[in-house]
Amino acid sequence: MTPQIILITGATAGIGRHAALTLARRGHTVIATGRREDALASLQTEAAGLNLTTLRLDVTDAESVSQAVATVDAQTAGHGLDVLINNAGYGQLGAVLDVDDARVRAQYETNVFGVLNTVRAFAPAMVRRGSGRILNVSSIGGLFTLPLFGVYNSTKYAVESLSDALRRELRPCGVDVVIIEPGTINTNFSGTAKASVDRADSAWSDVYATAENNYAWAERMAPDPTPISHVMTKAIESRSPRARYTTPWRDKFAVQFMNLLPTRLADALASAFFGLAKVDPARLSPALTTEVA
Ligand SMILES: NC(=O)c1ccc[n+]([C@@H]2O[C@H](COP(=O)([O-])OP(=O)(O)OC[C@H]3O[C@@H](n4cnc5c(N)ncnc54)[C@H](OP(=O)(O)O)[C@@H]3O)[C@@H](O)[C@H]2O)c1
């Protein structure tokens, strides 16, 4: 196995942090990036003795991205990255009518434009060299849409489609693109999602409570990020990686099963899981009852 120069986004927590340490322990050179200086410092401490450096990178900030490119160029004597892992992202919770435009745009800025920003910044060096790999972290939510996660899921559908296009476009240049599709993994993800919506004045208020209880149950059953780090390692070290890795297997099975069902039956199952019978039209937010002229 040839050690690779790997940059990972969103390495201050969860899947990204776990993957950064796992890949460094396997002997790769890891540039672990993120927004929070304190979290990067604690990662650097935990990685003592490993070939891991940290770098501040906000994927939504053009200046931050171009500074990261300059640092990587300097660190690698102009070689650039062997592997880019686009992991940074978060889940915007909320019924589609409950999420205002600012939140929808912020979700796309991070989960979709964040990926485009780093690909545009780091892929050219790979193309010039004729080698490299890009791992884009999508979700099983990029394969099947859940109620209350429509805005988030739509960003991951976009990541799926852009990644499929990039894989076909970059393959002739020697650059491979692999999609990582996590199921439910025990990280800060659900805490960030819970905090992302104002539910006090909503027709879906009671639905949020049921959904959160059911999701908390699913999360208790969920593994830590080990299975995701495992498939990322395969996607990087395998001579011929798969185009997509969906894991853990029980989530992969559930999504495949739901996608085989007639859509109305899948709707009924999702509705039961999320307690959608509790929608109360009388509590529709006043802000939403004003029709657009
Ligand atoms: N956990 C799951 O069940 C699950 C399932 C499917 C897909 N995923 C995907 O897996 C990826 C990682 O999520 P996670 O579960 O590890 O959640 P997490 O523990 O909340 O970690 C998310 C990471 O993304 C970073 N981030 C967010 N916005 C950023 C930005 N603008 N620039 C740079 N970094 C940013 C966060 O940084 P800060 O610390 O600065 O906020 C954090 O390091 C996401 O793309 C998520 O959509 C997760």
The ligand as an ORCA input file, in Angstrom:
! r2SCAN-3c Opt
* xyz 0 1
  N     -24.158     10.825     11.317
  C     -25.028     10.367     10.435
  O     -25.984      9.636     10.791
  C     -24.845     10.677      8.961
  C     -25.630      9.964      8.047
  C     -25.491     10.226      6.691
  C     -24.572     11.170      6.251
  N     -23.820     11.862      7.145
  C     -22.886     12.866      6.620
  O     -21.613     12.676      7.187
  C     -20.894     13.913      7.190
  C     -20.285     14.125      8.562
  O     -21.321     14.254      9.519
  P     -21.191     13.712     11.022
  O     -22.207     12.681     11.228
  O     -19.777     13.411     11.334
  O     -21.693     15.014     11.817
  P     -20.933     15.950     12.892
  O     -20.405     15.119     13.998
  O     -21.915     17.024     13.194
  O     -19.700     16.552     12.069
  C     -19.913     17.443     10.992
  C     -18.607     18.066     10.616
  O     -18.818     18.945      9.481
  C     -18.203     20.193      9.811
  N     -18.734     21.341      9.073
  C     -20.002     21.793      9.002
  N     -20.058     22.889      8.235
  C     -18.782     23.141      7.814
  C     -18.167     24.132      7.006
  N     -18.864     25.147      6.468
  N     -16.822     24.061      6.768
  C     -16.082     23.061      7.302
  N     -16.597     22.102      8.107
  C     -17.936     22.152      8.350
  C     -18.400     20.341     11.307
  O     -17.542     21.346     11.765
  P     -17.832     22.250     13.068
  O     -17.301     21.403     14.175
  O     -17.043     23.481     12.826
  O     -19.314     22.487     13.113
  C     -18.025     18.927     11.747
  O     -16.632     18.761     11.765
  C     -21.893     14.991      6.766
  O     -21.696     15.308      5.401
  C     -23.240     14.311      6.968
  O     -24.228     14.846      6.120
  C     -23.939     11.638      8.497
*
